[in-house]
Amino acid sequence: MTLRLMLRSSQLKSELFTTTRQSFKNIDLQHFRIRSTVSSEKKLTATSPDREHQNDTKTPNKTDSGNIYWKQVEGKPRTNTPFVKNLFLGKFEKELLVYPELKDNHQLEELNHMVQTIEKFFADVDSAAIDKESNIPKEVLQKLKELGLFGQQIPIEYGGLGLNATQYARLAEVTSVDSSIAVTLAAHQAIGLKGILIAGNEEQKQSYLPKLASGEHVAAFCLTEPSSGSDVASIQTKATLSPDGQTYHLTGTKIWISNGGIADVFTVFAKTEVEVDGEKQDRITSFIVERGFGGVTSGNPEDKLGIRGSNTCEVHFDNTPVPIENVLGTAGDGFKIAMNILNSGRFSMGSAGAGNIKKLIGMTAEHAVTRSQFGHKLSEFGLIQREHVQEHILCA
């Protein structure tokens, strides 16, 4: 009976696989038809049958039946099969993956020099003391500023290092060995000042970025509230425009704000009244707010696990006056700006995690070669060797 069930199960799996493959072969491509056409210039075009020879279009055109026609893209492998379909069939084109590398040897040499300098500095940082005392010493912060780590992605013309994404990720891998410092730096530049970089006008950049790049000013990102976390649209902080149209008055509370107690400049999101299609509606607007504007207070630091040295607290705004010139982007576009900041801000988390893992592997390796049991070093046991090799493979 058991053997019969096993055979029947195997038969059903085979039939299901055959049916699935046949279904893929018979997929109706009325809405997504790919036709490869080799042209002498190999330029990206998208045409319908009656516009076959017009090569000035850079976006796909749909025919009346909804079909999309593509010509070959220069520099990429030409394929007649959909990418997702290949995934279901267990096929993946490795050529589509491009590893980020610095092709400029001068840039690579500069980056390696920076990495060596920063690694040497962090070797002397007492991370245990920072976490125990819930404080990053002033001399450590000063050295971070001197190394330029408060302005890694700020363009050179504003006093920053002007690092690209690859360079920034490499440094994040090094600075992550102390989690409190990593959070402080990330909250400052990955989200705190990022709004000025991606949505600020030239006047705002000239006014704020130089001091943020040098570390003279520290930035924070104020979005989360007691009643809103992932649901950004439900924030309650309100900004009301004055009768003369020159000043917003900001009132509300933000929670879990990294750098909230030490920041001089805040990127704050609040509901404002805007006119949409002739109707007044509440929309989110982003502001650059200085602590010096007045009405800004911070709560007690939160007690966290492993990152106690970074400052996280509530930030309260009590009728804080904000000049209209400090609106980021356009009034009502704050939600879009917030999402763009968060999407780019999460970028460094992967490399920072890799840095932490490498540190842990180093600690376990040191323990394995110094600890003895049953007359042998732990590193001599097959299980330990196997686990350690696996760690390296996963981290590579």
N, C-alpha and C positions, 0 to 999 in steps of 0.2 A: 504494500500500500504506500509506504514512504517513498520507495523507489519510483512508483508511478507518479506520485505528486511532484517529485523532483524533476522527472522527465517532462511532465506537463508544464511546470513552471519555466523550464528551459525553453520549451517550444513556444510558450507565450512571449517570452523575452525576445526570441528570435523573430517572431511575427511582428512584434511591436517595433523592433529596430528596422525591419524591412519596410513596414508601413510608413515609418517616419521618414526614411530616406526617400521613398517613392513620393511622399507628400512634398518634400523639398524640391524634387525634380519637377513636380507639377504645379509649383507655386505660380499664381497668376500675378504677373509683374505689370499689371495695367497702370499701377500708380508709381512704381519704381523700376523703370527699365534702363539698363545701362548698356550703352553701345559704344564700343571703343573705335575711334576713327583716327588713323595715323595721318597726321598732317606734317608738312615739311617744317613748319615753325614750331609745332608741338606747344601751342599756347592753350591755356585753359579757356574753353568756351562752353556755352550751353545754348543749344539751338533746338528748334522744332523743325519738322521735316520741310516746312515751307521757308525756313530761314537758315538753310544748311550752310550757306557760305558767308554769313555775317559773323565775324570773329571778334566784334568789339564788345561783346557781353561778358561780364565776369560773374554773373549769377545764373542759376539754372532757370530755364523757361519751361512752363508746362503747356502742353497742347490741350485741345478740347477734351481729350480722353484722359488727361491727367498724367501722361507719360513724361518722364524727364530724360533728356538726352545729354550725355557728357562726352567730351573729347578727352584724350589722354592728358594727364597732368605731368608736366615736365619734372623730372627728378624723383618721381614716385613709381613704384611697380604698377604695371597695368594689369588689371584683373577683370574678368567677366563675371565673377561670382560675388555676391554680397558678403560683407565682412561678418555680420552677425550669423548668417547661415553657415559660414565656415566654422565659427566658434561651436555651433551645435554639432557639427560633424567632426569636431576635434582637430581642426586645422587652424593654424595661426601663422601669419606671415611675419617673421622676425624682422624683416626689413622695415616694418612700420615703426619699430622702436628705435629711438635715437638717444644715445646716452649723452647728457650734457657735459661737454668738455671745453676747456679753454684752449683755443687754437693759437692764441697769441702767446709765444714763449715768454715775452716780457711780462705779461699779465700773470702768467703761471709762476714765474720766479718771484714776483712781488707778493703773490698770494701765499706761496710757501714760506716766504720770509715772515709775513704777518702771522701765519699759523705757528711758526716756531717761537716767535716772540710772545704770543698770547699763551701758548702752552707752558712756556717757562714761567710766565706770571702766575698762571692758575696753579702751578705746582706748589706755590708758596701760600695759596689761599687756604685758610682754615675753615672749611665748609661746616665742620661739626660745631665750631664755636659760633658761626653765623646763625645756624639753625637753633642752637641752644639759647643764644642771647636775643634771637628774633631781630637781628639788626646787621646790616652790612656796614662795616666800619667806613668812616669818611675817607680814610687814606686809600681804601680799596676802590671806592667810587671815583676818587680823584684819578687814580691810575687808569681806570676804565675810560675816563674822559680823555686822558692824555693819549691813550691808544686809539682814540677815534671811534670807540665802539658804540657811542651814542648817536653816531651819524653814518652808519654803515651804508644805507641805501639813499641817503640824501645826496643829490648831485654836488659835484665838486664846486660849482659856481656859488653854492650856498654854504660852503664850508664843510661839506660831508666827504666821505670816502668815495662815493659814487660807484659802489659795488653793484654788479649785476646779480641776477638770481643765483647763479651757480656759486659765485664767490661768497655771497651772503649765506647760502646754505652750508658751505664749508666752514665758515667761522661759527655758525650756530652749533655745529657739531662739537667744536672746541669749547665754546662758552657754556655749553649745557652741563659740563662736569660739575658745576655748582648750580643747583636748581634755582636757588633764590636769586642769584645774579642773572641767570637765563630768563626768568620770569620778569624781572625788573627791566632788562633790556628789551625783551619782546613786547611788553606792555607799552613801553616808550615809543618804539619805532615801528613795530609790526602792525599795531593798531592805533596807538595814541596819536602819532603825528601823520599816520598814513593818509588820513582824509585830506590834509593840506597838500600832500604830494599828488594825489590823484584827482582832487576836485577843487583845490585852491587856485585862486587867480594869482597873477604875478605879484601884485601888491602884498597879498597875504603871505606868499612864499618868502618875499624879501623881508617882511616884517618878523616872521616867526622862525623860519628854518635855520638861520645862522646860530641863534642861541640854543636851539634844540640840538643841532649837530654837535656843538661843543660840549653839551651837557650842562651848560649854565642854567638852562630851563629843562624840566622833566615834563613829559606828556602823559596823559591818561585818556582812556576811552570810556565814556559814560553812556551806557545803553540800558543795561539790565535794571529792572525796578522790582519792588516787592510783589507787584501783581503781574509782572510780565518778564518772561525769560526768552524762550524760543519764539513765543508769539510777540514779535517786535511791534506789530501794529497796535497792540493793546496798551502801549505805554500811556501814563497819565501825566507826566511832566508837561507843563504848559508854558508857552512863550507868547506873550501878548504885545502887540505892536502899539507904541505910544501914539497919541493923537497927531503929533507932528510927523510921524512916519520915519523917524530917525533912530529909534531905540526899541529893542525888545526887552521885556521884563520876564525873566525866567524863574519859574517856581516848580520845585519837585524834588524827589529823592531818588538817588541811584544807589544800588547795592552791589557788593562784591567787586568793587572797582580796584584793579591792580594799579599801584602807584597813587591811589586816591588821596593818601595823606601827605604825600611829598611832591605832588605834581604842581607845576606853575601854570600849565596850559592844559585845558580839557577839550576834547571833542565831544560835544553834548548833543543828544537828540531829544527833541521836544515836539509836541503837537502845536501847530500854528494854524490860524485861519487863512485859507487861500481861496481864491475865486476860480472855480472850474466850470466852464461852459455857462457862465453867468450866475452860478450858484456858489454860495459860500460853504466850504467844507473844511473839516479838520484834517490836515495832512502833516506828516512828519517832516521836520526841517532840521538840518544839522548846523551847529554853531561852533565857532572857536571862542572859548570862554577862558579868560584869565582869572586866576585867583584874586588878583589885584582889583578886579572890577567891583569887589565887595559882595557880601551876601553869600559867600561860599564857605562852608564849614565841613569838617571831616569827622567821622565817628571813630570809635576805638578800633585798632587793628584786629583783624580776625586771627584766631589761633589755628594754623594749618599744619598739615603733616608734611614734613620734608622741605617745605618752602617758607618756613616761618620768617626768614630774613627779608622776604619781599613784603611790601606793604599792601595790604588789601583791606578796604574799609568802605563804609557808606560815605557818600558825598551828598550834602544838602545844598540846594539853591533856594535862597529866600529873596524873591523879588530882585534877582541879580540883573543889573542893567547890561545889556549887550548891544553894542553899536550895530546898525544894520550892515555895515561894511564887513562884519564878522560872520555873516551867513556863508556857509560853504555851499558852493553851487547855487542852485535856485531854490527859493522857498517852496516847500512841498516835495522836493526830491530827496529828502533825507533817508527814506527807506532804501532806495537804490544805492545811495552812497554807503550806507551801513553795510549792506550785503557785499558790495565791492571791497570794502575794507576788510571784512571778516574773511572773505574768500582768499584774498591775498595774504592776510595776516596768518592764516593757518599753514602757509607754505613752509615755514621753517620748522614746524613741529616734527616732520619726518626725520630731518637731519639731526635735530636735537635729540630725538629718541635714539637714533643710531649712536650718537655720542655717549649717551647714558649706558647703552648696552655694551659698548666697547670698554667703558670704565669698569662695568661689572665683570666682564670677561677677564680683564686684567686682575681684578681682585680675586676671582676664583682661581685663576692660574697661579697666582702668588701663594694662595693657601694650599693648592695641590702640591706644589714643589717644596713646601716647607713643613707640611704636616706629615707625620709618620704614624702608621698603624700596622701591627703584625710584622714589624721589622722592615717595612717598605714605605717609600714615599707614596702618597695618594696618587701622584701622577704616574706611577708604575702600574696601577690597576687598569685592566682593560676597559671596565665600565666608565671610569673617570676619563680615560683617553677618548673613548667614543663620544661621551657627552660633550667634552671640550671641542672636539672636531665639529660636532653638530652645531654648537654655538657659533663657531667661526663661519660655518657655511650659511647659517641663517642671517648673520650680520654682514656678510660680504656684499 
